[in-house]
């Protein structure tokens, strides 16, 4: 290959790189210091009640690379394997400001002072406005716990004070522009 062809090839490659690389968006991702994808969660995150004896802590969650146009976030934790016919909502938090990208371990308590200002915890399927840890029936096998952050196109979801998990899920999905899920496991 002549020097002219090498220079032309190099320039073509560099031009292509400068045009295409900045346009590739990084993936919207959810991570945790406490839970890992497809691995058993610690008893720290097991519910305390209904025959379970965990510490009922919400795990640390962090997200990055939210899409342009994100005005707020919502967090959901859902067990599709619960023997209810409709799964189990363990946690729903809405109206998380778009400048918040992390929730510390344990913030999901009832009336937590550590939740982001303006955010709202929705009543979970245990009946409390808080995180409710894993508590699958003994011997029921492995359950999947889907921790999901949703990037929303609105600053605030207008929900009634007693919004159900289904209504909240509907409103989240109707206003979502992207989501990222981390699925952890638990069994007793």
N, CA and C atoms as an extended XYZ file, in Angstrom:
564
Properties=species:S:1:pos:R:3:atomname:S:1:resname:S:1:resid:I:1 pbc="F F F"
N         0.852       -1.170        0.000 N   UNK     1
C         0.000        0.000        0.000 CA  UNK     1
C         0.899        1.234        0.000 C   UNK     1
N         0.587        2.175       -0.860 N   UNK     2
C         1.398        3.388       -0.968 CA  UNK     2
C         1.118        4.302        0.218 C   UNK     2
N         2.007        5.241        0.427 N   UNK     3
C         1.839        6.206        1.512 CA  UNK     3
C         0.549        6.999        1.326 C   UNK     3
N         0.235        7.328        0.082 N   UNK     4
C        -0.996        8.059       -0.228 CA  UNK     4
C        -2.224        7.251        0.204 C   UNK     4
N        -2.242        5.947       -0.079 N   UNK     5
C        -3.375        5.097        0.290 CA  UNK     5
C        -3.487        4.946        1.811 C   UNK     5
N        -2.332        4.868        2.488 N   UNK     6
C        -2.345        4.761        3.947 CA  UNK     6
C        -2.900        6.036        4.585 C   UNK     6
N        -2.467        7.177        4.083 N   UNK     7
C        -2.956        8.455        4.610 CA  UNK     7
C        -4.457        8.576        4.366 C   UNK     7
N        -4.894        8.226        3.171 N   UNK     8
C        -6.312        8.297        2.833 CA  UNK     8
C        -7.134        7.345        3.712 C   UNK     8
N        -6.643        6.147        3.940 N   UNK     9
C        -7.328        5.175        4.795 CA  UNK     9
C        -7.407        5.692        6.231 C   UNK     9
N        -6.298        6.231        6.737 N   UNK    10
C        -6.264        6.771        8.097 CA  UNK    10
C        -7.226        7.942        8.237 C   UNK    10
N        -7.220        8.851        7.280 N   UNK    11
C        -8.129        9.996        7.327 CA  UNK    11
C        -9.592        9.553        7.258 C   UNK    11
N        -9.873        8.575        6.437 N   UNK    12
C       -11.244        8.057        6.339 CA  UNK    12
C       -11.687        7.457        7.667 C   UNK    12
N       -10.804        6.679        8.296 N   UNK    13
C       -11.117        6.076        9.589 CA  UNK    13
C       -11.361        7.145       10.649 C   UNK    13
N       -10.480        8.152       10.708 N   UNK    14
C       -10.625        9.217       11.700 CA  UNK    14
C       -11.911       10.008       11.478 C   UNK    14
N       -12.215       10.306       10.236 N   UNK    15
C       -13.451       11.030        9.927 CA  UNK    15
C       -14.658       10.217       10.371 C   UNK    15
N       -14.671        8.934       10.060 N   UNK    16
C       -15.764        8.048       10.464 CA  UNK    16
C       -15.885        8.009       11.985 C   UNK    16
N       -14.760        7.939       12.682 N   UNK    17
C       -14.761        7.876       14.145 CA  UNK    17
C       -15.335        9.143       14.759 C   UNK    17
N       -14.935       10.295       14.242 N   UNK    18
C       -15.417       11.556       14.797 CA  UNK    18
C       -16.897       11.777       14.507 C   UNK    18
N       -17.379       11.244       13.422 N   UNK    19
C       -18.787       11.413       13.075 CA  UNK    19
C       -19.664       10.442       13.853 C   UNK    19
N       -19.246        9.196       13.987 N   UNK    20
C       -20.131        8.186       14.580 CA  UNK    20
C       -19.971        7.999       16.079 C   UNK    20
N       -18.785        8.084       16.621 N   UNK    21
C       -18.598        7.782       18.040 CA  UNK    21
C       -19.373        8.709       18.965 C   UNK    21
N       -19.391       10.016       18.743 N   UNK    22
C       -20.162       10.864       19.655 CA  UNK    22
C       -21.670       10.617       19.587 C   UNK    22
N       -22.149       10.083       18.485 N   UNK    23
C       -23.589        9.864       18.368 CA  UNK    23
C       -24.039        8.575       19.044 C   UNK    23
N       -23.121        7.724       19.437 N   UNK    24
C       -23.497        6.495       20.130 CA  UNK    24
C       -23.792        6.820       21.591 C   UNK    24
N       -25.014        6.630       22.008 N   UNK    25
C       -25.393        6.914       23.384 CA  UNK    25
C       -25.002        5.738       24.269 C   UNK    25
N       -24.524        6.067       25.456 N   UNK    26
C       -24.211        5.016       26.420 CA  UNK    26
C       -25.525        4.443       26.944 C   UNK    26
N       -25.509        3.181       27.313 N   UNK    27
C       -26.710        2.520       27.816 CA  UNK    27
C       -27.120        3.080       29.174 C   UNK    27
N       -28.414        3.231       29.363 N   UNK    28
C       -29.009        3.584       30.644 CA  UNK    28
C       -28.900        2.336       31.515 C   UNK    28
N       -28.206        2.428       32.643 N   UNK    29
C       -27.954        1.240       33.462 CA  UNK    29
C       -28.275        1.487       34.934 C   UNK    29
N       -28.663        0.412       35.603 N   UNK    30
C       -28.922        0.399       37.037 CA  UNK    30
C       -27.931       -0.553       37.677 C   UNK    30
N       -27.259       -0.097       38.732 N   UNK    31
C       -26.290       -0.927       39.448 CA  UNK    31
C       -26.571       -0.850       40.951 C   UNK    31
N       -25.879       -1.692       41.697 N   UNK    32
C       -26.034       -1.708       43.144 CA  UNK    32
C       -24.760       -2.221       43.793 C   UNK    32
N       -24.442       -1.659       44.948 N   UNK    33
C       -23.334       -2.180       45.749 CA  UNK    33
C       -23.792       -3.381       46.578 C   UNK    33
N       -25.104       -3.580       46.675 N   UNK    34
C       -25.666       -4.577       47.583 CA  UNK    34
C       -26.211       -5.829       46.915 C   UNK    34
N       -26.717       -5.696       45.715 N   UNK    35
C       -27.302       -6.843       45.015 CA  UNK    35
C       -26.635       -6.994       43.657 C   UNK    35
N       -26.594       -8.215       43.179 N   UNK    36
C       -25.963       -8.522       41.888 CA  UNK    36
C       -26.969       -9.242       41.001 C   UNK    36
N       -26.846       -9.017       39.713 N   UNK    37
C       -27.751       -9.637       38.744 CA  UNK    37
C       -27.685      -11.155       38.838 C   UNK    37
N       -28.845      -11.773       38.875 N   UNK    38
C       -28.990      -13.232       38.855 CA  UNK    38
C       -28.311      -13.931       40.025 C   UNK    38
N       -28.153      -13.222       41.153 N   UNK    39
C       -27.565      -13.821       42.352 CA  UNK    39
C       -28.511      -13.645       43.536 C   UNK    39
N       -28.415      -14.571       44.493 N   UNK    40
C       -29.232      -14.545       45.702 CA  UNK    40
C       -28.930      -13.290       46.513 C   UNK    40
N       -29.987      -12.593       46.934 N   UNK    41
C       -29.828      -11.419       47.789 CA  UNK    41
C       -29.522      -11.848       49.222 C   UNK    41
N       -28.926      -10.952       49.969 N   UNK    42
C       -28.645      -11.158       51.382 CA  UNK    42
C       -29.941      -11.080       52.195 C   UNK    42
N       -29.927      -11.695       53.369 N   UNK    43
C       -31.077      -11.638       54.271 CA  UNK    43
C       -31.328      -10.209       54.770 C   UNK    43
N       -30.351       -9.320       54.576 N   UNK    44
C       -30.561       -7.904       54.906 CA  UNK    44
C       -31.782       -7.351       54.182 C   UNK    44
N       -32.061       -7.889       52.998 N   UNK    45
C       -33.116       -7.361       52.136 CA  UNK    45
C       -34.380       -8.224       52.170 C   UNK    45
N       -34.444       -9.130       53.172 N   UNK    46
C       -35.639       -9.950       53.384 CA  UNK    46
C       -36.606       -9.183       54.279 C   UNK    46
N       -37.880       -9.338       54.018 N   UNK    47
C       -38.935       -8.710       54.812 CA  UNK    47
C       -38.866       -9.200       56.257 C   UNK    47
N       -39.356       -8.379       57.186 N   UNK    48
C       -39.449       -8.783       58.585 CA  UNK    48
C       -40.934       -8.859       58.936 C   UNK    48
N       -41.506      -10.042       58.793 N   UNK    49
C       -42.928      -10.275       59.011 CA  UNK    49
C       -43.397      -11.366       58.072 C   UNK    49
N       -44.649      -11.777       58.182 N   UNK    50
C       -45.216      -12.823       57.331 CA  UNK    50
C       -44.379      -14.103       57.390 C   UNK    50
N       -43.717      -14.366       58.516 N   UNK    51
C       -42.881      -15.552       58.647 CA  UNK    51
C       -41.447      -15.349       58.207 C   UNK    51
N       -41.115      -14.165       57.747 N   UNK    52
C       -39.736      -13.847       57.348 CA  UNK    52
C       -39.070      -13.044       58.457 C   UNK    52
N       -37.755      -13.157       58.570 N   UNK    53
C       -37.060      -12.521       59.693 CA  UNK    53
C       -35.856      -11.700       59.253 C   UNK    53
N       -35.942      -11.095       58.083 N   UNK    54
C       -34.833      -10.280       57.593 CA  UNK    54
C       -34.811       -8.899       58.219 C   UNK    54
N       -33.878       -8.068       57.741 N   UNK    55
C       -33.761       -6.703       58.255 CA  UNK    55
C       -34.589       -5.707       57.451 C   UNK    55
N       -35.159       -6.149       56.332 N   UNK    56
C       -36.079       -5.335       55.535 CA  UNK    56
C       -35.467       -4.005       55.089 C   UNK    56
N       -34.199       -4.043       54.705 N   UNK    57
C       -33.537       -2.840       54.199 CA  UNK    57
C       -33.690       -2.757       52.688 C   UNK    57
N       -33.887       -1.560       52.196 N   UNK    58
C       -33.832       -1.366       50.742 CA  UNK    58
C       -32.359       -1.336       50.347 C   UNK    58
N       -31.998       -1.974       49.235 N   UNK    59
C       -30.590       -1.980       48.826 CA  UNK    59
C       -30.171       -0.661       48.184 C   UNK    59
N       -28.880       -0.430       48.185 N   UNK    60
C       -28.304        0.697       47.456 CA  UNK    60
C       -28.621        0.524       45.975 C   UNK    60
N       -29.005        1.603       45.317 N   UNK    61
C       -29.250        1.598       43.876 CA  UNK    61
C       -28.621        2.843       43.263 C   UNK    61
N       -28.011        2.691       42.103 N   UNK    62
C       -27.420        3.830       41.386 CA  UNK    62
C       -27.672        3.644       39.895 C   UNK    62
N       -27.894        4.744       39.197 N   UNK    63
C       -28.146        4.668       37.760 CA  UNK    63
C       -27.384        5.775       37.051 C   UNK    63
N       -27.084        5.521       35.778 N   UNK    64
C       -26.349        6.511       34.988 CA  UNK    64
C       -26.787        6.435       33.527 C   UNK    64
N       -26.420        7.469       32.799 N   UNK    65
C       -26.698        7.590       31.362 CA  UNK    65
C       -28.187        7.674       31.053 C   UNK    65
N       -28.909        8.447       31.848 N   UNK    66
C       -30.333        8.660       31.560 CA  UNK    66
C       -30.466        9.366       30.218 C   UNK    66
N       -31.498        9.041       29.469 N   UNK    67
C       -31.655        9.667       28.153 CA  UNK    67
C       -31.988       11.152       28.251 C   UNK    67
N       -31.649       11.853       27.199 N   UNK    68
C       -31.969       13.274       27.097 CA  UNK    68
C       -33.485       13.427       27.201 C   UNK    68
N       -33.924       14.438       27.900 N   UNK    69
C       -35.354       14.663       28.071 CA  UNK    69
C       -35.910       14.084       29.355 C   UNK    69
N       -35.064       13.425       30.156 N   UNK    70
C       -35.519       12.870       31.434 CA  UNK    70
C       -35.815       14.017       32.395 C   UNK    70
N       -37.031       14.042       32.928 N   UNK    71
C       -37.426       15.097       33.865 CA  UNK    71
C       -37.583       14.585       35.292 C   UNK    71
N       -37.721       13.276       35.454 N   UNK    72
C       -37.772       12.668       36.786 CA  UNK    72
C       -37.547       11.168       36.631 C   UNK    72
N       -37.428       10.501       37.775 N   UNK    73
C       -37.228        9.051       37.789 CA  UNK    73
C       -38.275        8.393       38.686 C   UNK    73
N       -38.487        7.121       38.451 N   UNK    74
C       -39.288        6.280       39.342 CA  UNK    74
C       -38.511        4.986       39.549 C   UNK    74
N       -38.644        4.415       40.720 N   UNK    75
C       -38.035        3.120       41.048 CA  UNK    75
C       -39.167        2.144       41.349 C   UNK    75
N       -39.061        0.946       40.796 N   UNK    76
C       -40.019       -0.108       41.135 CA  UNK    76
C       -39.260       -1.381       41.480 C   UNK    76
N       -39.815       -2.142       42.404 N   UNK    77
C       -39.293       -3.473       42.728 CA  UNK    77
C       -40.487       -4.421       42.682 C   UNK    77
N       -40.367       -5.427       41.836 N   UNK    78
C       -41.501       -6.305       41.536 CA  UNK    78
C       -41.054       -7.762       41.522 C   UNK    78
N       -41.883       -8.630       42.113 N   UNK    79
C       -41.659      -10.080       42.099 CA  UNK    79
C       -42.713      -10.712       41.195 C   UNK    79
N       -42.345      -11.087       39.957 N   UNK    80
C       -43.324      -11.692       39.055 CA  UNK    80
C       -43.676      -13.132       39.430 C   UNK    80
N       -42.925      -13.723       40.359 N   UNK    81
C       -43.116      -15.128       40.724 CA  UNK    81
C       -43.986      -15.328       41.961 C   UNK    81
N       -44.436      -14.236       42.579 N   UNK    82
C       -45.292      -14.357       43.763 CA  UNK    82
C       -46.567      -15.114       43.393 C   UNK    82
N       -47.005      -16.033       44.254 N   UNK    83
C       -48.167      -16.865       43.923 CA  UNK    83
C       -49.499      -16.144       44.142 C   UNK    83
N       -49.655      -15.017       43.461 N   UNK    84
C       -50.875      -14.213       43.603 CA  UNK    84
C       -51.699      -14.169       42.322 C   UNK    84
N       -51.107      -14.575       41.226 N   UNK    85
C       -51.748      -14.414       39.931 CA  UNK    85
C       -51.416      -13.090       39.280 C   UNK    85
N       -50.842      -12.171       40.065 N   UNK    86
C       -50.499      -10.854       39.517 CA  UNK    86
C       -49.181      -10.307       40.055 C   UNK    86
N       -48.330      -11.171       40.598 N   UNK    87
C       -47.041      -10.711       41.107 CA  UNK    87
C       -47.177       -9.963       42.423 C   UNK    87
N       -46.089       -9.267       42.809 N   UNK    88
C       -46.056       -8.565       44.101 CA  UNK    88
C       -45.208       -7.315       43.980 C   UNK    88
N       -45.814       -6.151       44.314 N   UNK    89
C       -45.072       -4.882       44.331 CA  UNK    89
C       -44.398       -4.727       45.689 C   UNK    89
N       -43.076       -4.717       45.683 N   UNK    90
C       -42.303       -4.544       46.916 CA  UNK    90
C       -41.976       -3.086       47.189 C   UNK    90
N       -41.887       -2.289       46.126 N   UNK    91
C       -41.524       -0.873       46.313 CA  UNK    91
C       -41.822       -0.113       45.046 C   UNK    91
N       -42.390        1.052       45.204 N   UNK    92
C       -42.565        1.996       44.109 CA  UNK    92
C       -42.290        3.386       44.667 C   UNK    92
N       -41.368        4.073       44.031 N   UNK    93
C       -41.035        5.449       44.403 CA  UNK    93
C       -41.150        6.285       43.142 C   UNK    93
N       -41.914        7.362       43.205 N   UNK    94
C       -42.092        8.237       42.050 CA  UNK    94
C       -41.628        9.650       42.395 C   UNK    94
N       -41.530       10.469       41.363 N   UNK    95
C       -41.178       11.885       41.496 CA  UNK    95
C       -39.782       12.097       42.083 C   UNK    95
N       -38.858       11.235       41.701 N   UNK    96
C       -37.454       11.417       42.078 CA  UNK    96
C       -36.877       12.457       41.116 C   UNK    96
N       -36.320       13.562       41.621 N   UNK    97
C       -35.805       14.614       40.734 CA  UNK    97
C       -34.747       14.089       39.763 C   UNK    97
N       -34.663       14.735       38.604 N   UNK    98
C       -33.746       14.249       37.561 CA  UNK    98
C       -32.276       14.468       37.886 C   UNK    98
N       -31.959       15.202       38.949 N   UNK    99
C       -30.552       15.359       39.335 CA  UNK    99
C       -30.125       14.334       40.391 C   UNK    99
N       -31.014       13.430       40.762 N   UNK   100
C       -30.705       12.349       41.707 CA  UNK   100
C       -30.399       11.094       40.895 C   UNK   100
N       -29.275       10.436       41.219 N   UNK   101
C       -28.863        9.248       40.471 CA  UNK   101
C       -28.472        8.086       41.380 C   UNK   101
N       -28.904        8.172       42.653 N   UNK   102
C       -28.512        7.133       43.601 CA  UNK   102
C       -29.429        7.177       44.817 C   UNK   102
N       -29.751        6.003       45.337 N   UNK   103
C       -30.457        5.880       46.611 CA  UNK   103
C       -29.594        5.005       47.514 C   UNK   103
N       -29.317        5.490       48.708 N   UNK   104
C       -28.476        4.755       49.653 CA  UNK   104
C       -29.236        3.568       50.241 C   UNK   104
N       -28.491        2.609       50.751 N   UNK   105
C       -29.099        1.459       51.423 CA  UNK   105
C       -29.950        1.953       52.588 C   UNK   105
N       -31.137        1.389       52.729 N   UNK   106
C       -31.982        1.679       53.875 CA  UNK   106
C       -32.888        2.890       53.757 C   UNK   106
N       -32.874        3.604       52.629 N   UNK   107
C       -33.710        4.811       52.523 CA  UNK   107
C       -35.192        4.505       52.378 C   UNK   107
N       -35.544        3.266       52.120 N   UNK   108
C       -36.926        2.917       51.853 CA  UNK   108
C       -37.802        2.711       53.067 C   UNK   108
N       -37.395        3.213       54.212 N   UNK   109
C       -38.209        3.077       55.421 CA  UNK   109
C       -39.432        3.989       55.344 C   UNK   109
N       -40.450        3.670       56.137 N   UNK   110
C       -41.616        4.540       56.235 CA  UNK   110
C       -41.155        5.901       56.762 C   UNK   110
N       -41.609        6.966       56.140 N   UNK   111
C       -41.277        8.340       56.545 CA  UNK   111
C       -39.771        8.571       56.636 C   UNK   111
N       -39.031        8.025       55.702 N   UNK   112
C       -37.583        8.195       55.687 CA  UNK   112
C       -37.209        9.645       55.401 C   UNK   112
N       -36.282       10.173       56.184 N   UNK   113
C       -35.760       11.521       55.945 CA  UNK   113
C       -34.701       11.518       54.855 C   UNK   113
N       -34.292       10.335       54.421 N   UNK   114
C       -33.219       10.216       53.434 CA  UNK   114
C       -33.720       10.109       51.999 C   UNK   114
N       -35.024       10.008       51.802 N   UNK   115
C       -35.559        9.960       50.439 CA  UNK   115
C       -35.368       11.329       49.783 C   UNK   115
N       -35.161       11.351       48.464 N   UNK   116
C       -35.003       12.637       47.777 CA  UNK   116
C       -36.229       13.531       47.992 C   UNK   116
N       -35.973       14.813       48.178 N   UNK   117
C       -37.054       15.769       48.403 CA  UNK   117
C       -38.034       15.751       47.229 C   UNK   117
N       -39.311       15.692       47.548 N   UNK   118
C       -40.348       15.683       46.526 CA  UNK   118
C       -40.747       14.294       46.065 C   UNK   118
N       -39.953       13.285       46.400 N   UNK   119
C       -40.292       11.921       45.974 CA  UNK   119
C       -41.438       11.382       46.830 C   UNK   119
N       -42.097       10.369       46.322 N   UNK   120
C       -43.265        9.801       46.991 CA  UNK   120
C       -43.190        8.277       46.949 C   UNK   120
N       -43.263        7.642       48.127 N   UNK   121
C       -43.334        6.188       48.190 CA  UNK   121
C       -44.808        5.775       48.117 C   UNK   121
N       -45.080        4.785       47.286 N   UNK   122
C       -46.437        4.295       47.068 CA  UNK   122
C       -46.667        3.085       47.976 C   UNK   122
N       -47.899        2.881       48.404 N   UNK   123
C       -48.230        1.733       49.253 CA  UNK   123
C       -47.900        0.432       48.523 C   UNK   123
N       -47.051       -0.385       49.161 N   UNK   124
C       -46.650       -1.665       48.547 CA  UNK   124
C       -47.696       -2.743       48.848 C   UNK   124
N       -47.453       -3.933       48.359 N   UNK   125
C       -48.424       -5.013       48.559 CA  UNK   125
C       -48.436       -5.565       49.985 C   UNK   125
N       -47.508       -5.132       50.839 N   UNK   126
C       -47.581       -5.451       52.264 CA  UNK   126
C       -48.503       -4.467       52.981 C   UNK   126
N       -48.829       -3.349       52.310 N   UNK   127
C       -49.723       -2.354       52.895 CA  UNK   127
C       -49.042       -1.150       53.496 C   UNK   127
N       -47.733       -0.960       53.257 N   UNK   128
C       -47.047        0.207       53.815 CA  UNK   128
C       -46.378        1.027       52.714 C   UNK   128
N       -46.212        2.308       52.977 N   UNK   129
C       -45.538        3.209       52.037 CA  UNK   129
C       -44.048        3.159       52.335 C   UNK   129
N       -43.437        2.067       51.914 N   UNK   130
C       -42.035        1.809       52.214 CA  UNK   130
C       -41.548        0.670       51.326 C   UNK   130
N       -40.251        0.388       51.425 N   UNK   131
C       -39.706       -0.813       50.802 CA  UNK   131
C       -40.168       -2.006       51.623 C   UNK   131
N       -40.581       -3.054       50.960 N   UNK   132
C       -40.928       -4.315       51.618 CA  UNK   132
C       -40.054       -5.403       51.027 C   UNK   132
N       -39.194       -5.985       51.827 N   UNK   133
C       -38.216       -6.948       51.335 CA  UNK   133
C       -38.805       -8.245       50.815 C   UNK   133
N       -37.926       -9.065       50.289 N   UNK   134
C       -38.302      -10.370       49.733 CA  UNK   134
C       -38.854      -11.267       50.838 C   UNK   134
N       -39.895      -12.019       50.511 N   UNK   135
C       -40.466      -12.970       51.466 CA  UNK   135
C       -41.259      -14.033       50.715 C   UNK   135
N       -40.577      -14.781       49.840 N   UNK   136
C       -41.310      -15.819       49.113 CA  UNK   136
C       -41.712      -16.943       50.067 C   UNK   136
N       -42.808      -17.629       49.783 N   UNK   137
C       -43.196      -18.750       50.642 CA  UNK   137
C       -42.086      -19.804       50.694 C   UNK   137
N       -41.883      -20.385       51.877 N   UNK   138
C       -40.884      -21.451       52.011 CA  UNK   138
C       -41.208      -22.575       51.045 C   UNK   138
N       -40.175      -23.054       50.358 N   UNK   139
C       -40.329      -24.165       49.443 CA  UNK   139
C       -40.952      -23.809       48.102 C   UNK   139
N       -41.225      -22.537       47.870 N   UNK   140
C       -41.860      -22.118       46.613 CA  UNK   140
C       -40.850      -21.982       45.483 C   UNK   140
N       -39.582      -22.111       45.810 N   UNK   141
C       -38.551      -22.010       44.781 CA  UNK   141
C       -38.000      -20.604       44.650 C   UNK   141
N       -37.174      -20.457       43.655 N   UNK   142
C       -36.471      -19.203       43.400 CA  UNK   142
C       -37.427      -18.149       42.851 C   UNK   142
N       -37.386      -16.965       43.453 N   UNK   143
C       -38.177      -15.833       42.964 CA  UNK   143
C       -37.234      -14.788       42.378 C   UNK   143
N       -37.712      -14.114       41.350 N   UNK   144
C       -36.964      -13.026       40.713 CA  UNK   144
C       -37.474      -11.697       41.261 C   UNK   144
N       -36.542      -10.816       41.576 N   UNK   145
C       -36.885       -9.485       42.078 CA  UNK   145
C       -36.332       -8.478       41.084 C   UNK   145
N       -37.249       -7.797       40.395 N   UNK   146
C       -36.882       -6.880       39.321 CA  UNK   146
C       -36.830       -5.456       39.855 C   UNK   146
N       -35.606       -4.976       40.063 N   UNK   147
C       -35.362       -3.601       40.478 CA  UNK   147
C       -35.232       -2.786       39.192 C   UNK   147
N       -36.104       -1.812       38.997 N   UNK   148
C       -36.111       -1.055       37.747 CA  UNK   148
C       -36.130        0.436       38.035 C   UNK   148
N       -35.278        1.168       37.321 N   UNK   149
C       -35.343        2.632       37.326 CA  UNK   149
C       -35.963        3.041       35.999 C   UNK   149
N       -36.904        3.948       36.078 N   UNK   150
C       -37.612        4.437       34.895 CA  UNK   150
C       -37.280        5.914       34.716 C   UNK   150
N       -36.835        6.299       33.532 N   UNK   151
C       -36.633        7.704       33.185 CA  UNK   151
C       -37.960        8.216       32.636 C   UNK   151
N       -38.480        9.281       33.242 N   UNK   152
C       -39.804        9.778       32.877 CA  UNK   152
C       -39.732       11.122       32.160 C   UNK   152
N       -40.718       11.378       31.309 N   UNK   153
C       -40.771       12.616       30.528 CA  UNK   153
C       -41.521       13.732       31.248 C   UNK   153
N       -41.959       13.470       32.480 N   UNK   154
C       -42.663       14.474       33.283 CA  UNK   154
C       -41.922       14.668       34.603 C   UNK   154
N       -42.029       15.886       35.166 N   UNK   155
C       -41.379       16.155       36.447 CA  UNK   155
C       -42.106       15.488       37.607 C   UNK   155
N       -43.422       15.344       37.454 N   UNK   156
C       -44.207       14.793       38.560 CA  UNK   156
C       -45.358       13.960       38.017 C   UNK   156
N       -45.507       12.765       38.567 N   UNK   157
C       -46.687       11.950       38.279 CA  UNK   157
C       -47.782       12.385       39.249 C   UNK   157
N       -48.919       12.747       38.715 N   UNK   158
C       -50.055       13.142       39.552 CA  UNK   158
C       -50.823       11.877       39.920 C   UNK   158
N       -50.632       11.438       41.148 N   UNK   159
C       -51.273       10.212       41.635 CA  UNK   159
C       -52.085       10.513       42.884 C   UNK   159
N       -53.201        9.828       43.082 N   UNK   160
C       -53.931       10.002       44.338 CA  UNK   160
C       -53.111        9.458       45.504 C   UNK   160
N       -53.408        9.936       46.699 N   UNK   161
C       -52.656        9.523       47.890 CA  UNK   161
C       -52.708        8.017       48.110 C   UNK   161
N       -53.792        7.380       47.697 N   UNK   162
C       -53.954        5.940       47.913 CA  UNK   162
C       -53.770        5.149       46.619 C   UNK   162
N       -52.920        5.619       45.726 N   UNK   163
C       -52.716        4.962       44.423 CA  UNK   163
C       -52.292        3.509       44.601 C   UNK   163
N       -52.876        2.644       43.805 N   UNK   164
C       -52.506        1.224       43.838 CA  UNK   164
C       -51.215        1.002       43.060 C   UNK   164
N       -50.625       -0.161       43.258 N   UNK   165
C       -49.440       -0.522       42.484 CA  UNK   165
C       -49.733       -0.579       41.001 C   UNK   165
N       -50.907       -1.084       40.642 N   UNK   166
C       -51.279       -1.188       39.228 CA  UNK   166
C       -51.431        0.191       38.595 C   UNK   166
N       -52.117        1.114       39.272 N   UNK   167
C       -52.279        2.466       38.735 CA  UNK   167
C       -50.926        3.155       38.614 C   UNK   167
N       -50.095        3.006       39.632 N   UNK   168
C       -48.768        3.617       39.594 CA  UNK   168
C       -47.955        3.045       38.443 C   UNK   168
N       -47.978        1.727       38.280 N   UNK   169
C       -47.271        1.104       37.161 CA  UNK   169
C       -47.765        1.606       35.823 C   UNK   169
N       -49.065        1.774       35.697 N   UNK   170
C       -49.644        2.293       34.453 CA  UNK   170
C       -49.119        3.698       34.164 C   UNK   170
N       -49.158        4.570       35.170 N   UNK   171
C       -48.711        5.954       34.980 CA  UNK   171
C       -47.212        6.026       34.693 C   UNK   171
N       -46.428        5.180       35.344 N   UNK   172
C       -44.989        5.135       35.060 CA  UNK   172
C       -44.769        4.741       33.607 C   UNK   172
N       -45.394        3.652       33.179 N   UNK   173
C       -45.193        3.175       31.804 CA  UNK   173
C       -45.707        4.160       30.766 C   UNK   173
N       -46.778        4.878       31.069 N   UNK   174
C       -47.322        5.861       30.129 CA  UNK   174
C       -46.391        7.056       29.946 C   UNK   174
N       -45.508        7.295       30.914 N   UNK   175
C       -44.624        8.462       30.869 CA  UNK   175
C       -43.146        8.114       30.768 C   UNK   175
N       -42.821        6.845       30.605 N   UNK   176
C       -41.419        6.404       30.554 CA  UNK   176
C       -40.822        6.638       29.172 C   UNK   176
N       -39.564        7.100       29.174 N   UNK   177
C       -38.825        7.189       27.911 CA  UNK   177
C       -37.720        6.140       27.861 C   UNK   177
N       -37.392        5.562       29.012 N   UNK   178
C       -36.406        4.475       29.069 CA  UNK   178
C       -36.481        3.832       30.449 C   UNK   178
N       -35.963        2.620       30.543 N   UNK   179
C       -35.866        1.956       31.842 CA  UNK   179
C       -34.651        1.046       31.844 C   UNK   179
N       -34.169        0.763       33.044 N   UNK   180
C       -33.041       -0.151       33.226 CA  UNK   180
C       -33.373       -1.047       34.414 C   UNK   180
N       -33.128       -2.343       34.265 N   UNK   181
C       -33.509       -3.318       35.287 CA  UNK   181
C       -32.312       -4.127       35.760 C   UNK   181
N       -32.287       -4.374       37.056 N   UNK   182
C       -31.330       -5.272       37.690 CA  UNK   182
C       -32.174       -6.343       38.376 C   UNK   182
N       -32.032       -7.593       37.948 N   UNK   183
C       -32.852       -8.673       38.497 CA  UNK   183
C       -32.028       -9.524       39.450 C   UNK   183
N       -32.439       -9.526       40.724 N   UNK   184
C       -31.789      -10.336       41.748 CA  UNK   184
C       -32.720      -11.491       42.116 C   UNK   184
N       -32.203      -12.441       42.882 N   UNK   185
C       -32.947      -13.660       43.206 CA  UNK   185
C       -33.060      -13.846       44.712 C   UNK   185
N       -34.102      -14.592       45.139 N   UNK   186
C       -34.229      -14.940       46.547 CA  UNK   186
C       -35.132      -16.151       46.688 C   UNK   186
N       -34.785      -17.012       47.637 N   UNK   187
C       -35.653      -18.134       48.001 CA  UNK   187
C       -35.418      -18.476       49.455 C   UNK   187
N       -36.436      -19.124       50.057 N   UNK   188
C       -36.322      -19.559       51.451 CA  UNK   188
C       -36.525      -21.061       51.498 C   UNK   188
